[in-house]
């Protein structure tokens, strides 16, 4: 049997109030779907890798985070031990994306080349500072490059071959 692969969708950063609610920093573009009432997820201790299946009783967005309540937990003392745990979803439970959309795990590790054939490096991180994502590219030597994920720059993404083709607009590097 193949071992299940897990992807991070959030991190429990604190408790909220005394009724067993948890503050979660979302690490997914589909937070409303992931933290929907009745959804089952897995939480994992970051050091021991101990896992526990949870069910969302309720969730709401609050100041850029999500406040979630878990089925069966009604008291701060019951959930306090989960601070710092990571919320995960199995790769098998990922939803279908529209054409031209990709999961972060598919993009990280892709080689980046320009439309002129110049090798830029490998995508190591994805930042979400505002209007659009920014890919952090680590060249084989030298400083990291930051490439905005906009149609004028990103020409082609081939996740199967782990290759991204970009057009370097004047002044980008």
N, C-alpha and C positions, 0 to 999 in steps of 0.2 A: 504494500500500500504506500502511495506517495505521501510524503510529509506535507502538511498544509502550509502554505505561505501566508504570512500576515503582513498587513500594511497599516501604518499609523494613521489614525484619523483625528486624534486629539490627545491632550494630556490633562490630567486632573491636577490643578494647581492649588486648590484650597477648598475649604468647606464654605457654605453660604447659609447663614442663619443657624437655627438649632433643630430644624425639622429634617435633617439628613440630606439636604441638597448639596451639590458639588459644583464648583466653578471649573469650567473646562475651556482650555484654549484649543480652538478648532485648528486642525491641520489638514482640512479637506475643503474643496470647493463645493461640496454637497452636504454641508452641515445640517441643513433643515431635513434632508433625507436620512442622514446617518443617525441623528439624534431624535428622530420622530418617535412618538409614543408607540410602544409595543415592539420597537426594533431591538433585536438581540445583538450584542457586541461582546467582545472579550476585553478585559482589562488585564494588564500584565505589569508585575513589579519590575522596575528597570534593572535591578541587580540580580535578583534570584530567578527571574523569568517565571515565577509562579503566575499561573493564569486562572482567571475566574470569569465565567460567563455571566453577563448581566443583562437585564431587560430595562429599557427606558420607560419610566412611568409618566414623566413629563419633562419638557425642555422648553426653554425660552432664551432668546438672545438678550444680553444685558451688558452694556458698555463694552462691546467688542468681544465678549466671551459668551459662552452658553452656560446657563444654570440648569443642571439636570437633576432629576430625582429618580432613584432606582426602585424598581419593584421590590418590596420586602424590607426597605430601609426607611425608617421614619424619625431617626434620632441622629444628631451630630456625632455621638459617641460610636455609633455603628459604622460610620463612613470615614471618620477621621484617618483611619489607618490606610486609606486609599490615596491620600495626597501623594503626588509624584508619580503615580501609576500612569501607564500609557494605555490609551484606548485604541483597539485594533479591530480590523475587519479582515476576513479571509479574502484572498485574491479571487476566489470563486464567487463571492458575493458582490463583486463590483458591478455597477450598472453599465449599460451600453452608453458610449459617448457618441456625439454627433461627429460627422466627418470633419477633420481638422482639429479635433480636440484630443488631448492625450493626458494620461495620468502622469503625475510627477515621476513615479518610479520608472516609467517608460522613457522619459527624457534624460534623467540623470545617467551619466555614463556614455551618452552619445558623443561621437566625434563630430566636430564642427569644421566645415570647409567653406571657403567663400565661393561665389559663382565664378571666380577666376581660377579656382583650383588650389588656393593657398590654404594649408592646414592651420587652423587656429588653436586647437586643443580639444579638451573634453569637458562637457558640462558636469560640474560638481555640485551645484546648488541652484535652487530656484528661489528668488526673492519676490515678494508681493508687496511692493511699496505703495501702490496706488492704482492708477488707471490701467496699467498693464504689468504683467510679470516681467522680471529681468532674469536672464540666465547668466550664471557665473561660469566663465570658461577658464579652465586652467591650462595654459600652454605647457609644452614640455619644459621650457625654461622661461623665466621672466615673470612679470606681474600678471595677475588675473585680469581678464577682460569682462566687461559687463555689456551684454547685448540685450536691448529691449525686444520683447516678443510682440512685434507689430508686423503687419502684412508687408510693409515696405522693406523690412530687414530679413525676416524669416521667409525664405522662398520655398523650401521643401523639408519635410520631416519624414524620415523613413525609420520607424521604430524597429522594424524587422531587422534591418541591417545596421541599426544604431548609428545613423548618419544624418546630420542636419546640414543643409546648404543655406548660407546667408548671403545677403548683399550688404557690403559695408558702405553705408552712406558717408559722405564727406564729413569729417570731424568726429566720427563715431569712435575711432581708436586714437 
